[in-house]
Amino acid sequence: MVIREQQLYENLKTKYIGLGNTDTTREEWMDNVYRDTYANMVMHNPELHHLSIVLNKPQLLTRMSMIEKMVQPVQGQKQQKP
């Protein structure tokens, strides 16, 4: 049973890069989670529509802010390194 679970995990790792590997740091993993979440919100119109209503912004501006937030974790990490 353990071997089957390991094979399934290896298959998922090749399919979904965001799962990372043993060398993936916590920060890299969190960046992947944030990017995936924002990408999901941008790609699904009902979610984007709901979010734009909640934020009281036009849908286009909400989409643009989500796309900008997808890049921010990477920029913040690069600025911290010497």
Secondary structure as GFF3:
##gff-version 3
##sequence-region A 1 82
A	DSSP	alpha_helix	2	15	.	.	.	ID=ss1
A	DSSP	three_ten_helix	17	19	.	.	.	ID=ss2
A	DSSP	alpha_helix	26	43	.	.	.	ID=ss3
A	DSSP	alpha_helix	45	55	.	.	.	ID=ss4
A	DSSP	alpha_helix	59	80	.	.	.	ID=ss5
###
